[in-house]
């Protein structure tokens, strides 16, 4: 259920958005043991948005991650994750002028969530939750739900 809000001021073409979405999804899935299906990435052009920082109008690219906090997620792991996000941005978009990624915020504000009728697990309990809910995922996949078809492929290939 993590949500990456990518707020950008420079033009981001569809191919760049897709590449960023895949990169952020892969980073999150690997670092936080989250199936890719549950990672959301949303893009918003904020080039006309009014933002003040320090009392002065500023325009900048930023990524805001809303995710679950937990005792197994340290500040260091979040900082490493932020650096990895910046590195992916720089590979895909660039790092000069309006292309640069100024800010990455991690907000451990996702207390819980409901996805396709299923309550998400606490951090650290993902593997048990996945096993317990696999029959339901399979049922949804067999009924033709494209997201759960992809989730089952991911779980079966792991």
C-alpha positions as CSV (number, residue, x, y, z in Angstrom):
1,X,0.0,0.0,0.0
2,X,2.9,2.4,-0.1
3,X,2.2,5.5,-2.2
4,X,4.9,7.4,-4.0
5,X,3.7,10.9,-4.9
6,X,6.1,12.2,-7.6
7,X,5.5,16.0,-7.9
8,X,7.5,17.4,-10.8
9,X,8.1,20.8,-12.4
10,X,10.2,19.6,-15.4
11,X,8.5,17.8,-18.3
12,X,8.3,14.1,-17.6
13,X,7.4,12.0,-20.6
14,X,5.4,8.8,-20.3
15,X,8.6,6.7,-20.8
16,X,10.3,8.5,-17.9
17,X,7.2,8.1,-15.7
18,X,7.0,4.4,-16.5
19,X,10.8,4.0,-15.8
20,X,10.5,5.9,-12.5
21,X,7.5,3.9,-11.4
22,X,9.2,0.6,-12.2
23,X,12.4,1.7,-10.4
24,X,10.6,2.9,-7.3
25,X,8.5,-0.2,-7.2
26,X,11.5,-2.5,-7.5
27,X,13.4,-0.5,-4.8
28,X,10.5,-0.7,-2.4
29,X,9.7,-4.3,-3.0
30,X,13.3,-5.3,-2.4
31,X,14.0,-3.1,0.6
32,X,10.7,-3.5,2.5
33,X,9.7,-7.0,1.4
34,X,6.5,-5.8,-0.3
35,X,4.9,-7.4,-3.4
36,X,5.2,-5.1,-6.3
37,X,1.4,-5.2,-6.8
38,X,0.9,-3.2,-3.6
39,X,3.3,-0.3,-4.5
40,X,1.5,2.7,-6.0
41,X,3.3,5.6,-7.9
42,X,1.4,8.8,-8.8
43,X,2.7,11.6,-10.9
44,X,1.5,15.2,-10.6
45,X,2.7,18.2,-12.6
46,X,3.2,20.9,-10.0
47,X,4.9,23.4,-12.3
48,X,2.1,25.9,-11.8
49,X,1.6,25.1,-8.1
50,X,2.5,27.9,-5.6
51,X,4.9,26.6,-2.9
52,X,6.7,28.8,-0.4
53,X,9.8,27.6,1.4
54,X,11.3,29.9,4.0
55,X,8.8,32.6,3.0
56,X,10.0,32.6,-0.7
57,X,8.3,31.1,-3.7
58,X,10.1,28.0,-4.9
59,X,9.6,25.4,-7.6
60,X,11.2,22.0,-7.3
61,X,10.8,18.3,-8.0
62,X,10.0,16.1,-5.0
63,X,9.0,12.6,-4.1
64,X,6.8,12.0,-1.1
65,X,6.6,8.4,0.1
66,X,3.7,7.4,2.3
67,X,4.4,4.0,3.9
68,X,4.0,2.0,7.1
69,X,6.4,2.7,9.9
70,X,7.6,-0.1,12.0
71,X,10.3,-1.1,14.5
72,X,12.1,-3.1,11.8
73,X,12.4,0.0,9.6
74,X,15.2,2.1,10.8
75,X,16.0,5.8,10.0
76,X,19.2,4.5,8.3
77,X,17.2,2.2,6.0
78,X,14.9,5.1,5.1
79,X,17.9,7.4,4.4
80,X,19.4,4.7,2.2
81,X,16.1,4.3,0.4
82,X,15.9,8.1,-0.2
83,X,19.4,8.0,-1.7
84,X,18.4,5.2,-4.0
85,X,15.4,7.1,-5.1
86,X,17.6,10.1,-6.0
87,X,20.0,7.9,-7.9
88,X,17.2,6.4,-10.0
89,X,15.8,9.8,-10.7
90,X,19.2,11.1,-11.8
91,X,19.7,8.1,-14.1
92,X,16.2,8.5,-15.7
93,X,15.5,12.3,-15.6
94,X,18.8,14.0,-14.9
95,X,20.2,16.3,-12.1
96,X,20.7,19.7,-13.6
97,X,18.5,22.7,-13.1
98,X,14.8,22.0,-13.1
99,X,15.6,18.3,-13.7
100,X,17.1,17.8,-10.3
101,X,15.2,16.0,-7.5
102,X,15.4,18.5,-4.6
103,X,13.5,16.5,-1.9
104,X,12.5,13.0,-0.9
105,X,10.2,12.8,2.1
106,X,9.3,9.6,3.8
107,X,6.1,9.7,5.9
108,X,5.5,6.7,8.0
109,X,1.9,7.7,8.2
110,X,0.2,4.6,6.8
111,X,-1.2,3.1,9.9
112,X,-3.2,0.4,8.1
113,X,-5.0,-0.1,4.9
114,X,-7.6,-2.3,3.1
115,X,-6.8,-3.6,-0.4
116,X,-9.3,-5.7,-2.3
117,X,-11.1,-6.4,1.0
118,X,-7.9,-7.5,2.8
119,X,-6.4,-5.7,5.8
120,X,-2.7,-5.1,5.3
121,X,-0.3,-6.7,7.8
122,X,1.9,-5.0,10.4
123,X,5.5,-4.4,9.3
124,X,7.5,-7.6,9.8
125,X,4.5,-9.8,9.3
126,X,4.3,-9.7,5.5
127,X,5.5,-13.2,4.8
128,X,2.9,-14.8,7.2
129,X,0.2,-12.6,5.8
130,X,1.0,-13.5,2.2
131,X,0.9,-17.2,3.0
132,X,-2.4,-16.9,4.9
133,X,-4.0,-15.0,2.1
134,X,-2.6,-16.8,-0.9
135,X,-5.8,-18.9,-1.5
136,X,-7.8,-15.6,-1.6
137,X,-5.3,-14.1,-4.0
138,X,-5.5,-17.2,-6.2
139,X,-9.3,-17.0,-6.2
140,X,-9.2,-13.4,-7.4
141,X,-6.6,-14.2,-10.0
142,X,-8.7,-17.1,-11.3
143,X,-11.7,-14.7,-11.5
144,X,-9.7,-12.5,-13.9
145,X,-8.4,-9.7,-11.6
146,X,-5.3,-8.5,-13.5
147,X,-3.6,-7.2,-10.4
148,X,-3.9,-10.5,-8.6
149,X,-2.9,-12.4,-11.7
150,X,0.4,-10.4,-11.6
151,X,0.6,-10.8,-7.8
152,X,0.3,-14.6,-8.1
153,X,3.0,-14.7,-10.9
154,X,5.3,-12.7,-8.5
155,X,4.6,-14.9,-5.5
156,X,5.1,-18.1,-7.5
157,X,8.4,-17.0,-9.0
158,X,9.8,-16.0,-5.6
